[in-house]
């Protein structure tokens, strides 16, 4: 098996490290590959879209031919996790900022996102979240974070802050507005790996 981490920009090494630690906890060994060009996604069994600058990330995914590969992989049922900017890219609709920049979206989830729901970089924060698939609160790191502000019936909400949805899933796609790779709590990476192993 093989897990791909999109490595065009963002917290790539942190996700690789978190996945390696989570796999070690399970006693499992899977190849983790970083993806910077087309041709690798089709060879993967799961995919992670890290944070970064979403407009740049979206443009580079299209330019490198990776965006279409991700859409095809999602249609085949590949487990995909997007965090922060990754959540934005998974959405079908964005706010006025997304529309103004003509941002490329993968349109894999029936959601609308607010790109800077919690403010700019200086408004970064941590919050204790109740996440429906976890048995105790999760300390989440938000950095210039987006949020889901509208969603269709087949989107399962996993966690909210006030009216903002900050964790959700739809089919094989998991979207998190925060950075699970920046904490020592591996439960959400483990939840993702449950999908990879079909549990």
N, C-alpha and C positions, 0 to 999 in steps of 0.2 A: 504494500500500500504506500501511497505518497500523498502528503499534504503540501499544497502550494501556498506561498505567502507572496502577494503582489508586492514587489520591491522597488517600485518606481520612486517612491518617497515615503516619508512618515516613519512610524515606530516599528520598523521591520525587525530589527534584531531583538527587540523586546518581545515581540510576538513569537519569534522562533524560540527564544529562551523559555518563554512561558509554556509553549507547546511541548518542548523537550522535557521540562520539569513535570508537566501534567502526565505525559506518557510514561515517565520514569515512575511516578506514583502508581500507575496502573500495571507496571511491569511489562509494558508494551514497547516495541521498537518499530517506528515508522520513519521512512525517509521524509525529511522536510526540505523542500526546495524553494529558493527565492526566484521570483518570476519578473523579468525585465523586458521580455520580448515574446512574440507569439510562438506557438508551437509546443509550449510546455503545459498549459492549462488542460488540453485534452488528455494528457498522460497522468493527470492527478485524480485522486479519489475524494478530495475535499479542498476547500479554498478559503483563505482569509484575506479580506480587504482592510488593511490598516488605515489609521488616520493619516492626516497630511493636509494639504491645501486642495480642497475638493475640485475646484475649477481646473487647476493644473493637472491633477490626477485624472480627472475625466477626459481631458483633451489628450493626454499621453496614452491612456488606455485605447482610445480610438485610433490615434496615430500609429501605435505599435501593432494594431490588429488584435489586441487582447480583449477588447470590449465584446466583440462578436463571439469570441471563444467562451467568455464567461456566460453570456446569454445562452449559448448552446449547451454548456455544461449544466446550467440551472434547469433548463428544460428537460435534461436527462435525469434530474433528481439529485445532482451532486450537492452535498451539504456545503453551504456557504455562510461564513460569518463576516459581517461588516461592522467596524467600530468607528465611531466619530464621523470623519469624512466618508468612511465606507458606508455608513448608514445613509448619508445623503445620496451617494451614487446608486444605492439599491432602490431608491424611491421612484415612483412614476411621476410625481409632481413636486415642484419646489416653490418657494415663496418668490416675491418680487426680485430679490437679490439673485436667485438662481436663474430666473427668466431674463433678467437684465444682462447677465453675463453669457447667456445662451449656453449654459452649462450642459455638458453631455451626461445624461442619466442612463443607467442600465435598465430602469423600469421593471425591476424584478419583484417589487412589493407594491401592493395597492394602498400606498400611503402618500400623504403630502408632508413635506418637511419645511421647517423654519430653520434656515442655515445657521443663524447665530441666535438661537432662542434664549440663551443665557448671557448674552453680551460678548464683549471682545476678550482678548487674551488675558487682560488684567482682572477680568471677572471670573477667572478659573477658580474652582472650588472642589471640595470633597463632600459627599453626602452619604448618610446611611440609608440604603434603599431596601424596601421590602420587595423581593423578587419572587414571583409566584412559584418558580421551579426550584427555589432554594429553601432550606429549612430554617435559616436564620438571616438577619440583616446582612447586606453586602455593602462594604465601604467603597463607593465608586468615585473615581477621579474624573472630573469634567474639565476639559480644556477647550475654551472657545467652542462650546458644544452645541450641536444641533438638537432638534427634538421633532418627534412626529406630532403634527397638530390635527391631522385628519386621517381616518383609516376606514377601510371597508370591513364588512362583516367577517370575512375569512381571515382577517389579521388577528392574531392572538396577542393581547397586551400582557406583558410580563411585569412591567413596573412603570410607575408614573411619579412625577414631581408636580404637584398641583394639577393643572390641566394638561401638562406636557407628558407625552409618552416617551420614555427613555430606554425602554427595552421591549422588543416585540419579535414575533416570528410569524412566518407565513409559509406553510409547506416545509421545504428544505432550507429556507433562508432565515437566518437569525441576525437581527440588527440591534446594536447597542450604541447609545449616544455618548457613552463614556469610554474609558481606556482600561479594560480589564488586565492588559499586559503590564500596567504600571503599578500593580499591587502584588502582594504575595499570596492573595486569595485566588486559588486556581479553579474555584468551583464552576465558573462560567466556561472556562476552557474545557473542563471535564464534561460539562453539559454538552458542549459542542462535540467533543470526542465520542460521547454516547451515540450521537447521530452518525458519526463516521463509522463506528463499529456496529451500527444497526441495533443499538440497545434502547 
